[in-house]
Amino acid sequence: MESNILNKVQTDLRNFNPDVYTKIDVENTLLKESLDIDDFATLLSPVAEDFIEEMAYRSKIETSNQFGNSISLFTPLYISNYCENSCIYCGFNLQNKIQRGSLSFEEIEEELIAISKTGLQDILLLTGESKSTSLEYIGGAVKLASKYFNLIGLEIYPVDVEDYKFLHFCGADYVCTYQETYNKDQYLKCHLNGPKSNYEYRFNSQERAIKGGVRKVAFGSLFGLGDFRADAFATGLHGHYIQQKYPQSEISFSFLRLRPFIHQNLKYGTDVSERQLLQLILAQRLFTPFADITISTREDSQFRDGVVGIGVNRMSAGVSVGVGGYAEDLKGDEQFEIQDTRSVKEIKNFLYKKGFQPVFNNYIYL
């Protein structure tokens, strides 16, 4: 059954026309102290690209007001890459002939120990979408992670409310679920079969997670699969409406572009430039000043360094996107190619040099 939030987002998306806005509209929007939905659409418009510098100036102030000079650091740990989906943009695609693997609990603990030695206290556990990766297995991994980390996130297949309750009981603090594209027709073309082909069930994941007790949920699109401006608009509204309905919850946004992957043999999507990606980040920050905004190692170090503190307040470091890879060699192939391969120490040193405070969780500064 479609949620009220899904209906709102789909209605707003149908009415979204970024080409109607003018330079005067952008100028007026940037004078406002707080933005409404139409203002958000204005800053996502093509004409707003000419105001990147003005948007960045305002966004830097908003970011500083909310987060000071703090930049939160985390790293992902893929514990399994078995998957039953055929997503055309992903290295874990069921049809893609890659090395598959899952970590045993002993191997998971070895990886967790190796990561914890870097000082990180925020870890994101990831899996593909497969019945072989059971809820009990994921819950066990969360319990192990709680021995070494203060913040534990999950990026797994969507589950029911009771399942999120179980994972929260095991120690999960936040859940990341990315819709990839909010254009339903395009979504179905990109997800031809498998559990991920259920658009509505995936859309409602964050709401189910909150009902299951999880305090923070993350949103995102894979820009380039569909109209990137429309997807950015829908992503922002999804988080906005969730926060309105559940004011006790925390929301976060990730900004992701298509990346190559092993054995890639499909051509799809459109290019989204760094300038356009920056515009999306700035518009989101101005619309939701309080939300976490994360930049992925999909982007190169120069771009990541440039957006830190301007709109971004959270970034990954020392990343492996294959199964394991921190304590031992990879047990399964990577999901996609990363661009920023710097270690946690290198990221930390860069942040200090630029005048930022690396934050390893909500409470510990190193």
C-alpha positions in Angstrom: 0.0 0.0 0.0 1.3 3.4 -1.0 2.2 5.7 1.9 1.0 9.3 2.2 4.6 10.4 1.7 4.9 8.5 -1.6 1.8 10.2 -2.9 3.1 13.6 -1.9 6.5 13.0 -3.6 4.9 11.7 -6.8 2.5 14.6 -7.0 5.3 17.1 -6.5 7.5 15.3 -9.0 4.7 15.5 -11.6 4.5 19.2 -11.1 8.3 19.8 -11.2 9.4 21.9 -14.1 12.9 23.4 -13.5 12.9 25.3 -16.8 10.2 27.8 -15.7 12.5 29.6 -13.2 14.4 32.8 -14.0 17.5 34.5 -12.6 15.3 36.9 -10.6 13.6 33.8 -9.0 17.1 32.5 -8.0 18.1 35.9 -6.6 15.0 36.2 -4.6 15.3 32.7 -3.2 18.9 33.4 -2.0 17.6 36.3 0.0 15.3 34.1 2.1 16.2 32.9 5.5 14.5 29.5 5.0 13.4 27.8 1.9 10.1 26.1 0.9 9.6 23.4 -1.7 9.3 25.9 -4.6 12.6 27.6 -3.5 14.3 24.1 -3.5 13.1 23.6 -7.1 14.4 27.0 -8.0 17.9 26.2 -6.8 17.8 22.9 -8.8 16.9 24.7 -12.1 19.3 25.1 -15.0 19.4 28.9 -14.6 20.6 28.4 -11.0 23.9 27.0 -12.3 24.9 30.6 -13.0 24.7 31.2 -9.2 27.0 28.5 -8.0 29.3 30.9 -6.2 26.4 32.7 -4.4 24.9 29.4 -3.4 28.2 28.1 -2.2 28.8 31.2 0.0 25.3 30.8 1.6 25.7 27.0 1.9 29.1 27.4 3.6 27.5 29.6 6.3 24.6 27.2 6.8 27.0 24.2 7.1 29.1 26.1 9.6 26.1 27.2 11.6 24.9 23.6 11.9 28.1 21.6 12.2 30.9 24.1 13.0 34.2 22.9 11.6 33.4 19.2 12.3 33.5 16.6 9.5 32.2 13.1 10.4 34.2 10.1 9.1 33.1 6.6 8.5 34.0 3.6 6.4 31.9 0.8 4.7 32.4 -2.9 5.3 30.9 -5.2 2.7 30.2 -8.5 4.4 28.5 -10.2 1.3 28.1 -9.6 -2.4 25.5 -12.3 -3.2 22.6 -10.7 -5.0 19.3 -11.7 -6.7 18.8 -8.4 -8.6 19.8 -7.5 -12.1 20.4 -3.8 -11.7 22.0 -2.6 -14.9 24.4 -0.2 -13.1 25.8 -2.4 -10.4 28.7 -4.8 -10.3 26.8 -7.1 -8.0 24.2 -7.7 -10.8 23.1 -11.4 -10.7 24.1 -11.8 -14.4 27.6 -10.3 -13.8 30.2 -13.1 -13.6 32.2 -11.9 -10.5 33.8 -13.6 -7.5 31.0 -13.9 -5.0 31.6 -14.3 -1.3 30.4 -13.7 2.3 32.5 -13.2 5.4 32.2 -15.7 8.2 31.6 -14.2 11.7 35.3 -14.8 12.4 36.3 -13.0 9.3 33.9 -10.1 10.0 35.4 -9.7 13.5 38.9 -9.6 12.0 37.8 -6.9 9.5 36.2 -4.9 12.3 39.3 -5.1 14.5 41.5 -3.9 11.6 39.1 -0.9 10.8 38.8 0.0 14.5 42.6 0.4 14.7 42.3 3.4 12.4 40.4 5.3 15.1 37.1 5.2 13.2 34.0 4.7 15.4 31.3 4.8 12.7 30.9 1.8 10.4 28.5 1.0 7.6 27.8 -2.7 7.0 26.7 -3.6 3.5 25.3 -6.6 1.6 23.8 -7.5 -1.7 20.2 -8.5 -1.9 20.0 -12.2 -1.5 18.0 -14.7 0.7 21.4 -16.4 1.4 22.3 -13.3 3.4 19.8 -13.9 6.2 18.5 -11.4 8.7 20.1 -13.4 11.5 23.5 -13.2 9.8 23.2 -9.4 9.4 22.0 -9.1 13.0 25.0 -11.2 14.1 27.4 -8.9 12.2 25.8 -5.8 13.9 26.3 -7.4 17.3 30.0 -8.0 16.5 30.3 -4.4 15.2 28.9 -3.1 18.5 32.0 -4.5 20.3 34.3 -2.1 18.4 32.2 0.8 17.1 29.9 3.4 18.6 27.8 4.0 15.5 26.6 1.2 13.2 24.8 1.7 10.0 23.2 -0.7 7.5 22.9 -0.6 3.8 21.1 -3.8 3.1 17.9 -5.0 1.3 14.7 -3.4 2.5 12.9 -5.4 5.3 9.7 -5.2 7.3 9.1 -3.1 10.5 9.6 -6.1 12.8 12.9 -6.9 11.0 14.1 -3.4 11.5 13.2 -3.7 15.2 15.3 -6.8 15.4 18.3 -5.1 13.7 17.9 -2.1 15.9 17.8 -4.4 19.0 21.1 -5.9 17.7 22.6 -2.4 17.7 21.9 -0.8 14.4 21.8 3.1 14.7 21.0 4.1 11.1 19.8 2.7 7.8 20.7 3.8 4.3 18.3 3.0 1.4 18.8 4.6 -1.9 15.9 4.8 -4.4 18.4 5.2 -7.3 15.8 7.0 -9.4 12.3 8.3 -8.5 11.0 8.0 -12.0 9.0 4.8 -11.7 9.1 3.9 -15.4 12.9 4.4 -15.5 13.2 2.6 -12.2 11.5 -0.5 -13.6 13.8 -0.4 -16.7 16.9 -0.4 -14.4 15.6 -3.1 -12.1 14.3 -5.8 -14.5 13.8 -8.5 -11.9 14.6 -9.5 -8.4 13.3 -8.1 -5.1 14.5 -4.6 -5.9 12.0 -4.3 -8.7 9.3 -3.4 -6.1 9.5 0.4 -6.3 6.9 1.1 -3.6 8.4 -1.3 -1.0 11.8 0.2 -1.5 10.5 3.8 -1.3 8.8 3.1 2.1 12.0 1.5 3.7 13.0 4.6 5.7 9.5 4.9 7.2 9.5 1.3 8.2 13.0 1.6 9.7 11.9 4.6 11.8 8.8 2.6 13.0 11.3 -0.1 13.9 13.1 2.2 16.2 16.1 3.3 14.0 16.9 6.9 14.8 18.5 8.0 11.5 17.7 7.2 7.9 19.6 8.1 4.7 18.3 9.0 1.2 19.9 9.1 -2.2 19.6 8.7 -5.9 22.2 7.5 -8.4 22.4 10.6 -10.6 22.6 9.8 -14.3 20.1 7.0 -14.3 17.2 9.4 -14.9 16.7 13.2 -15.0 19.2 14.2 -12.3 17.4 17.4 -11.4 14.1 15.6 -10.9 15.8 12.8 -8.9 17.5 15.4 -6.7 14.1 17.1 -6.2 12.4 13.9 -5.2 15.2 12.7 -3.0 15.1 16.0 -1.0 11.3 15.9 -0.7 11.4 12.3 0.4 13.7 13.2 3.3 11.8 16.5 4.0 8.4 14.7 4.3 9.9 11.9 6.5 11.3 14.5 8.8 8.0 16.4 9.0 6.1 13.2 9.8 8.7 11.9 12.3 10.4 15.0 13.8 12.3 12.8 16.2 14.2 11.2 13.4 17.5 12.3 11.8 17.9 12.4 8.1 20.9 12.2 5.8 21.5 12.5 2.1 24.2 10.9 -0.1 25.2 12.3 -3.5 26.2 9.5 -5.9 27.0 9.4 -9.6 27.2 6.4 -11.9 30.6 4.6 -11.8 32.1 1.9 -13.9 32.2 -1.7 -12.5 33.9 -5.0 -13.3 32.8 -6.7 -16.6 30.6 -3.7 -17.4 29.1 -4.2 -20.8 26.0 -2.0 -20.8 25.7 1.6 -21.8 23.1 3.5 -19.9 22.4 6.8 -18.2 23.6 10.4 -18.8 26.6 12.3 -17.7 26.2 14.6 -14.7 29.1 17.1 -14.4 30.9 18.0 -11.2 29.5 21.5 -11.4 26.0 20.1 -11.7 26.6 17.6 -8.8 27.8 20.6 -6.7 24.7 22.5 -7.5 22.6 19.6 -6.2 24.6 19.4 -3.0 24.3 23.2 -2.4 20.5 23.2 -3.1 20.0 20.4 -0.6 22.0 22.1 2.1 20.1 25.3 1.7 16.7 23.4 1.7 17.6 21.2 4.7 20.4 23.0 6.7 20.2 20.5 9.6 20.6 17.3 7.5 23.8 15.3 7.2 25.2 15.4 3.6 27.7 12.7 2.6 30.1 12.6 -0.3 31.2 9.2 -1.6 34.6 7.9 -2.7 32.9 7.5 -6.1 34.2 11.1 -6.5 37.9 12.0 -6.8 39.9 13.5 -4.0 40.0 17.0 -5.5 36.2 17.2 -5.8 35.7 15.7 -2.3 38.1 18.1 -0.8 36.4 21.0 -2.5 32.9 20.3 -1.2 33.9 19.6 2.4 32.5 22.4 4.6 30.7 24.1 1.8 27.8 21.7 1.8 29.2 18.3 2.9 29.7 17.4 6.6 30.3 13.7 6.3 32.7 11.6 4.2 34.0 8.1 3.9 37.7 7.3 4.3 40.0 4.3 3.8 37.3 2.6 1.7 37.1 -1.0 0.3 34.0 -1.8 -1.9 34.7 -5.5 -2.2 33.9 -8.1 0.4 36.3 -7.6 3.2 39.7 -6.1 2.2 40.7 -4.4 5.4 42.3 -7.3 7.4 42.8 -9.8 4.6 42.6 -9.9 0.8 39.1 -9.4 -0.8 36.9 -12.4 -0.6 34.5 -11.0 -3.2 34.7 -8.6 -6.1 33.9 -4.9 -5.9 30.5 -3.2 -6.4 32.0 -0.3 -8.4 35.2 1.6 -9.0 36.2 4.2 -6.4 38.1 7.4 -7.2 39.4 8.5 -3.8 41.6 5.7 -2.4 43.2 7.7 0.5 43.6 6.1 3.9 41.9 7.3 7.0 45.1 8.9 8.1 45.5 10.8 4.8 41.9 12.1 5.0 42.4 13.1 8.7 45.6 15.0 7.9 43.9 16.8 5.0 41.0 17.9 7.2 43.4 19.2 9.9 45.4 21.1 7.3 42.2 22.7 6.0 41.1 23.7 9.5 38.4 21.1 10.0 38.0 18.8 13.0 37.7 15.1 12.0 34.8 13.5 14.0 34.9 9.8 14.5 31.4 9.7 15.9 29.0 12.0 17.5 31.0 12.3 20.7 34.7 11.4 20.1 37.2 13.8 18.5 40.6 12.7 17.4 
